[in-house]
Amino acid sequence: MRAEARNRRIASADEARFSEIYRRHGKMIHAYCARRIDGSQVPDAVAETFAVAWRKIDQIPEGEGALPWLYGVAYRVLSHQWRSKARNRRLGERLLGLAEFDTASPDVILIRNEEHRLVIEASNRLRPIDQEILRLTLWEELSHLETAAVLGIEATAVKQRAYRARRNLTAEYMRLTRDHQPPSVQRGGGS
């Protein structure tokens, strides 16, 4: 009987902790996913992230460490979705002999402003890990240490990659703006 009562207390504590984690971080995880995938897939990604959190409730760090841990889970859930989507796309192309699918990110769809479009295009030219480091450090405002926890790499590697990613993003953006200038500007003036 004592073991049953103890198990009920543990289960109740786990439920309370999970509820608090979801209450504090659910909207941020939802926003994180919404910035990366099609809106119709966001609820599934969030649900999968919190299903993992429930299964691994004892592994979630206490306090401020919970959010980066959840971002890490969400990143892996989304990575799995991206890989599945890529596999399905390649299979579809082989089976149907289709040309390349439009793979515009939700960011591109939402942001129609030319300058923003160029920034997105420049960031898409970066390596996927560099894109994610920029998203985590700039959009999610995570520290290098927290970003390292999300991606499972060292904080010094995040710092170096973030520096290089910003430098490469700037170079790509400058290249794109130079390539997208109206003809009169490229020649050095009007008629």
N, C-alpha and C positions, 0 to 999 in steps of 0.2 A: 504494500500500500504506500509506503514512503517513497518508493521509486516512482510510482505513478504520479504522486503529488509533485515530486521534484520535476518530472518530465513535463507536467502541465505548466509549472512555473517557468521552466525554460522556454517552452513553446510560446507562452504568453509574453515573455520578455522579448523573444525573437520577433513576434508579431508587432509588438509596440515599437521596437527598434526599426523594423522594416517600414512601418507606417510613417515614422518620423523621417527616415531617409527619403522616402517617396515624397512626402509633403515638402521637405526642404529642397529637393533636387529634381523632382519630376519635370517641372517646367523648363529647367536648364537643359536636361537631357533631351526633352522634346525639341527645343530650339536647336540644339546641336545637331540632331538628326535631320530636322527640317531644312537646315542650311546645306545638307549634303545629298539628300535623296528626294525623289519625287514625293509630293505630299501624300499620295495614296498609300505609300509604303511606310510613312512615319509611325503610325500607331503600332504596326507590327514590330518595327525596330525598337521602339520604346518598350513595348511589352516584353520582347525577348531580353532586352537589357535588364529589366527589373525581374524577370524570371530567373536570370543568372544570379542577380543580387540576392534573391530569396534563397536559391539553392546554396549560395556561398555566403550567407549572412555572417558567419563566424570569421570570414576572411576580410570583410570590409573594414578598413581602418576607421578608428574613432575620429570624431571631430572633423576638422578641415580636410583630412585625407580621404574622406568618403567621395567627394565630388570628382577628384582626379581618377579615383579607382573606377567610378561609374563611367567617366569619359573613356577610360581604357576598355571597359566592357563594350560600350557603345561603338567604339572604333572597330573592335574585332567583329561585332555583329554586322556593322556596315561593310567592313572588308569582305566578310563572307557573302553578303548580298551583292557587292560589286563583282566579286569573282563569279558568282552564279550568273549574274546578268551578262557578264562578258562571255562566259561559256555558252550560254543560251544564244547570245547574239552570233557568236562564231558558228554555232551549229545551224542556226537559221540561215546564215549566209551560205554555208555549204549546201544545205538542203534545197534552198530556194534560188540559189545563185543571185542573191540580191546584192545590190551595191551597198556601200557603207551606210549604216543607220545613223540618224541624227542623234548624237549623244550629248547634246547640250545639257550642261548642269542646271540645276534649279536657279543658281545664281544668275546665269546668263539670261534665262527666261524672265526673271524678275527685274533685272536691271537693263533697261533699254538705252540709257544714256551712253553716248559714244565713248566718253572717257572711261566710264565704268566698264563698258564692254571690252575696251582695250586692256584694262587692268586684269580682267578675268581671262582674256585671251593670253596675256603675258603669263599669268599664274598657271594656266593650263599647259604651258610649255615647260614648266618646271617638273622635276621628278615628283612622283606621288608622295613620297615621304617628306619632301621639302614643302609641298603644298599643305600637307597636314600639319607640319610644324608651324607654318605661318598661320593657319587657321586657329590652332590651339593657342599660340602665343598672342596673336593679335585680336581675333574675334572672341575667343573664349577667355582671353586675358589670364592665361595660366602662366605661372613662373616656369623657368627652365626646369626646375626640379619636378614640378607637377607634370609638365609635358613629358619629361623623361619617364615618370611613373605610368602615364597613359600609354606611351609607345613601347615601354620595356627596354629603354636604352639609357645610357649614362647622361647625366645632366650636362657634362662638358661637351658631349657629342651634340646635344640639342643646341647649346650655345653656339658652337661652330657652324652647325647646319643652318641655324636661324640667320646668322650673319651672312653666310653664303647665299641662302635663299633670298634674303632681302636684296643683296647685291645683284643676283641673277635676275630677280624680278624687275629691278630698276633697269637693267640692261635690256631685257626683253621688251619692257614697256617703251623705252626710248627707241628701240628698233622698230616697233610697231607704229609709234607715232610718226616716225620719219617716213615709213612706208605708206602711211595713210594720209599724208598731207595732200591737199589739192594740187593739181599740176602747176598752177601759177606760183604757189608757195615753193614747190620743189625746185623750180627753175630760178628762183630768186626774185620774183616780182610778177607783176601783171603784164599786160601786152605792151 
